[in-house]
Amino acid sequence: MNKLKIRLSTPEMVADFINVCSSLKYKDFDINVYDGRSIIDAKSIVGVFAIAQGKKIETKIVTDDKCVISSFIEDMRKFEV
């Protein structure tokens, strides 16, 4: 499973989420945020702030590398709903 339901309740959580997604260990991977029919790049500050604050959203890393997926899921646990 390479996707999770998360909630970013505060601007600080949104900033923390973007920092995690933009970290060096994920620089070579696409990470998307889904809000209904909208798909936003999780590394986009404007995009994530526009749709994410306070809502339950889904995030997904696009890779088949099980080690990267495992690390991503662990990093996302603090935002998980």
N, C-alpha and C positions, 0 to 999 in steps of 0.2 A: 504494500500500500504506500503510494507516494503522495497522498493528499490528506489534508486534515481540515476540519471545521474549526475556525478560530474566531475570536472577538477581540477587537482593539478598542478598548473603552476610553482611553485618554490619548491626548496628543503625544505624551511621552511613550506610551505603548506603541503607537504608530511609528514614531521615530526609532524606537528600539527594534521593531519588526523590520523596518527598512535597513537598518544597520546590520542586522543578522543576515538578511537576504543579500546584502551587498558585500559581505565579508569575502576575504580572499578564497576561502574554501569553496565558495559557490560561484566564483567569478566566471567559470566556464559553463554554467548551467542556466537554463531559463527557469524562472520561478514565476508562476502566474497566480493572480488573485481573481476569483470568480464571484461576481455579484449578479445573480440571475443570468441574463444574457450578455453582460459585460465581462470582458477579459482584460485585465490590467497587468502590466509588468510590475512585479512586486518590488523591483528596484527603483521604480519611479515615485519620487516623493509626491509630486503633484497628483498623480493618478491614485495612489493609495490613500492620501488624505481626502481626495474627492469622494471616494466611495466607501471607505472602510470604517470610519470612526463610529463606534457604538453598534455596528451591525454584525450579525453572524455571517461570515463569509467563508469561502473555501479557498485554500491555498494548495498549490501542487508544484512539485519540482519535476522537471522534464529530463529524466535520465533512467537508464536501466541499471546503473551502478548501485548495487545493494548497500555498499558502505556509505556512499553519499546519501542515499535515501534514509538510512538509519540515522546518520548524523543530523540530517535535516529534520526528521521527525522528533528527535531528542531536543533540538534547538527550538522547535515550535511548541513544545509541551507547555511552556509558560503562557502561551496565548490560546491554548486549546479550550474549546467550550465543553 
